[in-house]
Structures are given as structure tokens and as C-alpha cells.
Amino acid sequence: MKPAPREYRYKHLRLGFNRPLIMGVVNATPDSFSDGGKYLKPRNAIEQAARLIESGAGIIDIGGESSRPGAKPVSAKEEGRRVLPVIRKLVKRYPKVPFSIDSYKPEVIRFAMDEGAGIINDITGLRNPDVMAIAEEHKVPVVIMHMKGMPGTMQKRPTYKNVVAEVVLFFKERIKACKKHGVTKIILDPGIGFGKTVNHNLAILRELDKIVELGYPVMVGASRKSFIGNILGADVNQRESGSLAITALAVRKGASIIRAHEVKENLEAAMVSAAVRKGRALRF
């Protein structure tokens, strides 16, 4: 098994993987499944990011288009209007915090990089050559996510012969494409809930170590998602305990980053799980 990198250095920032990181989510959208509308105003989004950082977030992920099942895309102009003022102010206020742009649109990503964002979080896995070119130019870490279809249609009867094998094959192909363009700071996200049934999600989590074995940091984003609600019979505001269970499992299986809406609780769950996995308490 190829060991994952211990850290990614870029610009003046360092993204270390000696301990699990929590990626705090800021949705500057009116229609995200968990908190749509709360942080649409830049001031509210900035305040939420500050709360997440103070709670221990190692990365802040900022998005301006909902990727929930059935979501409709927005224009690059509108998406940029939502996120760029937020990134601009946060980068100045927290120069040592890595900020990621959650987008697949090259125009939005380029402007976000110009404003100081340091990570590209692309739900389409850098399949757009223009996004790949931006990643190659800026030499920043990239999150490659697996998704079958697009948000508007991805949950319409997704089928796989073997979901884990298909996700692993997808990652191998995307890693090869990235390396061809000199993009080497790669983070893998299996895309929990993106074109997958409840059983598909459970299979990926159960066999997450097969993705970890590819030798790159793995990110899991299961926070408050519908498959947890399906298991527990809980609506979106009652899924935190289920989300924490997934965090503990994912870290135990080797995940390096947990993408979450609530930072403190997930960080604590990750700390305990990491201590069990390594056989010693880690410094956080």
C-alpha cells in the first residue's frame, strides 16, 4: 500500500495529514439541503466561517451552488456574486486558514483563486479541461469527487455492478489524468450521496480502506445526508448523531478529512477514532 502524503504545501499554507482535519461547510446558497438561505448574505457567510474556524475547522469550504439531489444549476455570474466577496474578506482575516472553492465552473474557480482560495473542490472530478488547466497553473490541492450523473439527475435509479470497484477505477483514471498535467496534490472524495443509493453509500463506507489504499488523502462528506435520515427515520435537523457515527467510522478506516456542518463535535469524534486507530492520543 502506498502511504498517503503527510502534508501538502502550497503558497504560504500547509495542509497536514498527521491528524484528521475537519472541513467546515459554508453554503452561500438559497437552496442547500441542510442550511439553504442562512448564509446567502456575505456577512452571514463570513460570520459562519468564523464560528467554524473558532470551533477547530482546518479547512473552510465555500460554495455558491447547491449540489443537493434535484438542484438546478445557476450561472457562473450568480455563483461568483455569492462566493467571491466571502472569500476575499475571509482570506484577509484568516491568512493561515486554507479556503476551498466548491465549484466545477472554471470562471468561478479562476476568480476564487485570484481572491486567495487555495483548494479546488470539484464535484465533477476535474473532468473539465479548463478546470484542470487552472489546477495545473496554480499548483493547489484538488478534491476529486466521484459522482454518477449531475445533481439534477444523479439520484434517479443509480446502478452499479460493484460500486466500490467502479469508484476505485474512476479514481485511478482521474489520478492518471491529473499527473499527466502536473496536478499532484490530490484528495479523493468517494461522493457519498452523489448518484448512490443507501446501500451504495454503506458499501463505500464499509470498504473505505480500498480507496485509502490508493495512497492519497481521502475526504468523506456524509454530514446530515439523506441516507442517514433513511437509516434513522430522522429529518435533516436530527441527523447529527448519525453523522458523528460516520465520522468515527471513516477516520477509523483511514479518512484524512471530514467535511461537516458542525465542527466541534466532528473534531472530537475524529480525535477519539484516530487515537483508537493509532493506539495513542494525537495532538489537535
C-alpha positions, 0 to 999 in steps of 0.5 A: 500500500502506498502511504498517503502524503503527510502534508501538502504545501502550497503558497504560504499554507500547509495542509497536514495529514498527521491528524484528521482535519475537519472541513467546515461547510459554508453554503452561500446558497438559497437552496442547500439541503441542510442550511439553504438561505442562512448564509446567502448574505456575505456577512452571514457567510463570513460570520459562519466561517468564523464560528467554524474556524473558532470551533477547530475547522482546518479547512473552510469550504465555500460554495455558491451552488447547491449540489443537493439531489434535484438542484438546478444549476445557476450561472457562473455570474450568480455563483461568483456574486455569492462566493467571491466577496466571502472569500476575499474578506475571509482570506484577509482575516484568516491568512493561515486558514486554507479556503476551498472553492466548491465549484466545477465552473472554471470562471468561478474557480479562476476568480476564487483563486485570484481572491486567495482560495487555495483548494479546488473542490470539484464535484465533477472530478476535474473532468473539465479541461479548463478546470484542470488547466487552472489546477495545473497553473496554480499548483493547489490541492484538488478534491476529486469527487466521484459522482454518477450523473449531475445533481439534477439527475444523479439520484434517479435509479443509480446502478452499479455492478460493484460500486466500490470497484467502479469508484476505485477505477474512476479514481485511478483514471482521474489520478492518471489524468491529473499527473499527466498535467502536473496536478499532484496534490490530490484528495479523493472524495468517494461522493457519498450521496452523489448518484448512490443509493443507501446501500451504495453509500454503506458499501463505500463506507464499509470498504473505505480502506480500498480507496485509502489504499490508493495512497492519497488523502481521502475526504468523506462528506456524509454530514446530515445526508439523506441516507442517514435520515433513511437509516434513522427515520430522522429529518435533516435537523436530527441527523447529527448523531448519525453523522458523528457515527460516520465520522468515527467510522471513516477516520477509523478506516483511514479518512484524512478529512471530514467535511461537516456542518458542525465542527466541534463535535466532528473534531472530537469524534475524529480525535477519539477514532484516530487515537483508537486507530493509532493506539495513542492520543494525537495532538489537535 
